[in-house]
């Protein structure tokens, strides 16, 4: 399997555990991966998850597929659910990408899984805004910081050129703002 052939293409990656991820791949050669990640093999990255060659059991291009969800087999998939489970940092990596389809998939995932967002919501900004790194508290930070999420969604609404993304971001922003207001009222009351 020549990973370079999948650079900048919509792909489906099956990892060695059988998990299936869909997204737009970026190819990284061995030298870059070794320098940046300390692993001596080439890789494909579906932002923000890195798949090293030895961890990939199969990869296929979805470029020829044009179904109800474009190149993808569903509205969103394991990549987006994994990022949602990972919290604000992973969600932010997708929102910072230039891939409007991936951003839209993440917005759909968050909207459809809003109870998960609400259950893990924490008031305020992410700790790395104040110089604390993820994991400084001794554990992985999988919280969703409401202030941080509102900033990310406001940025999408203000600067994104894709009307679909703007519409979904506005809708989710309203729900997040209501969640923030409800949480603030609960602590004030």
Legacy VTK file of the C-alpha trace (Angstrom):
# vtk DataFile Version 3.0
C-alpha trace
ASCII
DATASET POLYDATA
POINTS 189 float
0.000 0.000 0.000
1.480 3.304 -1.114
0.272 5.884 1.411
1.509 8.766 -0.717
-1.264 7.972 -3.231
-3.872 9.053 -0.653
-2.479 12.509 0.088
-5.209 15.158 0.097
-7.920 12.622 -0.755
-11.070 11.592 1.049
-10.328 8.104 2.375
-11.601 5.311 4.572
-8.928 3.915 6.896
-9.403 0.643 8.732
-6.904 0.333 11.556
-5.472 -2.923 12.833
-8.138 -3.128 15.555
-10.886 -2.992 12.892
-12.010 0.583 13.649
-13.028 2.532 10.528
-12.355 6.257 10.075
-13.274 8.518 7.158
-11.783 11.891 6.320
-9.374 13.812 4.139
-5.873 12.404 4.486
-2.592 14.245 4.682
0.458 12.148 3.864
3.618 12.467 5.994
6.853 10.810 4.913
9.102 8.818 7.268
11.561 11.636 7.832
8.855 14.107 8.856
7.066 11.579 11.093
10.339 10.620 12.785
11.310 14.258 13.349
7.892 15.351 14.645
6.544 12.212 16.322
9.544 9.945 16.925
8.125 7.074 14.878
10.239 5.720 12.027
7.481 5.105 9.473
5.292 7.059 7.096
1.760 8.001 8.099
-1.604 9.387 7.073
-3.279 12.007 9.220
-7.015 12.515 9.396
-6.969 15.704 11.434
-6.323 15.349 14.319
-5.591 11.600 14.391
-2.312 10.180 13.063
-2.308 6.698 11.514
1.163 5.170 11.219
1.618 2.697 8.383
1.931 -0.283 10.742
-1.407 0.673 12.346
-3.320 0.683 9.037
-4.786 -2.593 7.829
-6.573 -1.036 4.818
-7.061 2.344 3.182
-9.284 3.124 0.214
-10.083 6.305 -1.643
-13.640 7.601 -1.395
-13.073 10.196 -4.119
-15.364 8.359 -6.567
-18.223 8.018 -4.083
-21.037 10.556 -4.318
-23.908 9.502 -2.120
-26.247 11.291 0.249
-23.234 12.469 2.284
-20.885 13.288 -0.579
-17.780 11.113 -0.465
-18.659 9.849 3.005
-20.791 6.856 3.964
-22.635 8.707 6.743
-23.336 12.191 8.146
-20.353 11.857 10.517
-18.367 8.955 11.804
-15.871 7.553 14.272
-13.361 10.350 13.645
-15.821 13.012 14.764
-17.144 10.950 17.687
-13.568 10.354 18.850
-12.860 14.092 18.709
-16.067 14.851 20.617
-15.043 12.333 23.280
-11.582 13.926 23.388
-12.958 17.326 24.378
-12.314 20.935 23.465
-8.753 20.495 22.204
-9.600 17.882 19.541
-12.789 19.684 18.513
-10.733 22.853 18.087
-8.243 21.099 15.810
-11.053 20.210 13.415
-12.563 23.711 13.597
-9.114 25.193 12.848
-8.759 23.107 9.690
-9.483 24.443 6.215
-11.731 21.478 5.432
-15.331 22.725 5.500
-16.728 19.209 4.981
-14.884 17.965 8.065
-15.966 21.031 10.073
-19.564 20.423 9.016
-19.328 16.755 10.018
-18.018 17.790 13.458
-20.850 20.314 13.856
-23.421 17.636 12.940
-21.872 15.211 15.415
-21.975 17.798 18.208
-25.536 18.782 17.400
-26.782 15.191 17.295
-24.815 14.355 20.470
-25.608 17.551 22.331
-26.426 15.706 25.556
-22.823 14.471 25.617
-21.655 18.058 25.137
-23.928 19.209 27.991
-22.842 16.381 30.297
-19.154 17.271 29.931
-19.552 21.049 29.780
-17.394 23.150 32.077
-17.783 26.901 32.480
-15.018 29.172 31.236
-12.045 28.812 28.981
-9.741 25.907 28.337
-6.797 25.705 30.777
-4.178 26.128 28.037
-5.425 29.713 27.588
-3.920 30.503 30.999
-0.639 28.690 30.316
-1.588 25.350 31.873
-1.069 22.460 29.504
-3.430 19.554 28.982
-2.709 16.893 31.547
-1.125 19.269 34.103
-3.827 18.146 36.495
-2.604 14.551 36.136
-5.354 13.373 33.797
-6.481 13.765 30.233
-8.681 16.812 29.760
-11.809 15.612 27.990
-14.017 18.442 29.176
-15.801 20.764 26.816
-15.148 24.335 27.918
-18.213 26.438 27.160
-16.345 29.744 26.762
-13.813 28.144 24.453
-16.526 26.438 22.410
-18.475 29.698 22.094
-15.313 31.426 20.811
-14.710 28.673 18.252
-18.302 28.746 17.027
-18.331 32.560 16.855
-15.177 32.407 14.726
-16.836 29.954 12.342
-19.947 32.150 12.093
-17.913 35.291 11.498
-15.172 34.061 9.159
-16.204 30.821 7.444
-17.286 31.255 3.808
-19.380 28.078 3.581
-23.054 28.891 4.238
-23.709 25.342 5.476
-20.991 25.666 8.123
-22.197 29.120 9.181
-25.807 27.931 9.527
-24.866 24.857 11.590
-22.423 26.848 13.734
-25.098 29.487 14.479
-27.599 26.823 15.484
-25.110 25.069 17.748
-23.940 28.402 19.180
-27.498 29.171 20.307
-27.714 25.824 22.094
-24.309 26.288 23.734
-25.222 29.805 24.859
-28.476 28.490 26.364
-26.468 25.778 28.123
-24.066 28.402 29.522
-26.954 30.589 30.704
-28.683 27.624 32.361
-25.474 26.602 34.134
-24.852 30.168 35.318
-28.442 30.455 36.595
-28.118 27.127 38.410
-25.054 28.377 40.323
-26.536 31.848 40.931
-29.823 30.463 42.242
LINES 1 190
189 0 1 2 3 4 5 6 7 8 9 10 11 12 13 14 15 16 17 18 19 20 21 22 23 24 25 26 27 28 29 30 31 32 33 34 35 36 37 38 39 40 41 42 43 44 45 46 47 48 49 50 51 52 53 54 55 56 57 58 59 60 61 62 63 64 65 66 67 68 69 70 71 72 73 74 75 76 77 78 79 80 81 82 83 84 85 86 87 88 89 90 91 92 93 94 95 96 97 98 99 100 101 102 103 104 105 106 107 108 109 110 111 112 113 114 115 116 117 118 119 120 121 122 123 124 125 126 127 128 129 130 131 132 133 134 135 136 137 138 139 140 141 142 143 144 145 146 147 148 149 150 151 152 153 154 155 156 157 158 159 160 161 162 163 164 165 166 167 168 169 170 171 172 173 174 175 176 177 178 179 180 181 182 183 184 185 186 187 188
